[in-house]
Amino acid sequence: MESQREPREQGVLSHLMALERSGMMQHDHLQSEKLQMLKVTAMTLRAKRDKLKQQTHTIKILKDKINKDLPLEDDVDAAGFVELQQSLLTAWRMQLKDLQRAHHLTGGYDLVESKEGKSVCVSFHTAFEGVYLDTYNMELDLMRTVQISRHNIPRSFPLESFAKQNLQKDLKGFLQTVSQNLNALAGRRQQITLIKELIGSVEVMESNQLCNILVLMCKAQGETPVAVLCTLEYEDLTLCLPTHVRIESEDKTLSESPQWKKNQSLLLESPAHTALLTMRRMGSIV
């Protein structure tokens, strides 16, 4: 019986050893295949990285040349230019996507792609004291360099100056600057409108399209009302409040009086219509 069991046990052991050897061979084969796949993937990624580096470098050179109005023929052929132009367009679209996400945090303007991503429409929303005012629109062409193709922003607004400063090198900064200045302009305009609507005794003697200078005539309270000219100057066009206020009157002592010194501070620190209403409530003006 024992002699019969030994060959049987040896047969089982041999079979197990064969299975183990077969499993090890399959494992080694799979490991070899995985290693080969990893090598191929690494080579592909390196090639893509090198191509991306070259494209990035070339795009930088092209952007510099475009900004300086230099010829491009020495750098790329026609086919290469089309490919790089598409890369530039993709880069601008990625930047605009980031700006669209940032808009949800900062507000002030909306971005909408048009013409299959070859241009973008920007809407600038303005408001003052919680009241929505004008909306201005601008279309940016992204095909080569970023260019303003059309807009309905007032001609007096220094849009061209802002574009020269930031449009090519800092699109986000350009849009924020335009938005901030448009909003301040709308705020200054709205103050003039509210002065005319709320304070009939104050006359707007002078203003301009940018509303960066405002001359008001009011009458000081007294036995004989005295005409007073208040000149508000707005040197910082990003603000709704003036940077300088000058008080003038035939009564030379009036502008130096404590009451009118206080009125001058009010005009510097508060919106014009709010300051004038306060001055009337205090009895300074009719």
C-alpha positions, 0 to 999 in steps of 0.5 A: 500500500505504501509503495502505491502511495509514494508514486501517487504522491510524487505525481501530485508533487510534480504536477504542483511544481509544474503549475507553479513554474507555469504561473511564474512564467505567466507572471514574468511575461505579464510583468515584461509586457507591463514594463514595455507598455510603461516604456512606450508611454514614457517615450510618448509623454517625453515626445509630447513634452518636447513638442509642447516646449518647442511650441511654447517657445515659438509662440512666445517669440511670435507673440513678441514679434506680433506685438512689435509688428515684426514679420513672421516669415523667418520663424514659420512656414504657412502650414506651421503658422496655421498650427501655431495660430490655432495654438495661440487661439487655444491659449487665449480661450484657456485664459478666457475660461479662467476669467469666466470662472473668476467673474463669479468671484469678482463680478463686473463683467460677463464673457461669452464666446462667439464665432466658434471661439474665434472671438469673445463678447464682453458685457460690462455692467455698471451700478451705483448705490445698489441701482443697476445703470448702463451696460456696455458691450465689447467684442474682442477678436482672438484670431491673431493678437487680441484686438477690439473689433467693436464696442459701444463704450463712450468715445470720451472714455480712454479705452485705447489708452487702456488697450495699449497698456494691458490688452496684449500682455494682461487681458484680465488686468485690461478687463478689470481696468475697463470695468472699474473705470466704467463703473466709476463713470456711471456713478459720477453721472448718476450723482449729477442726475440725482442732484438735478432730481432731488435738489432743485435749488442747486444748479449744475453749471458745468460738467463734461463727458467723463464727469471728472469736473463738476461745478455746482452753484448753490445759495448759502443760507442767511438774511441775504442768500449768497451764491456759492460755487462748488468745484469738484475735481475727479483726478482718479477716474476709478473713483466716484468721489472727488479728489479736490473740492474748491469753494468760491463766493463773493463773500471772501470769508465764507469759504474759510468759515468752520461751517463751510470747511465742514461742507467742503469735507462732506463733498470730499467724503460723500457722493455729491447729492448726499453731501448737498442734502446734508448741507441743506438739512444743516441749514448751510444752503437754501 
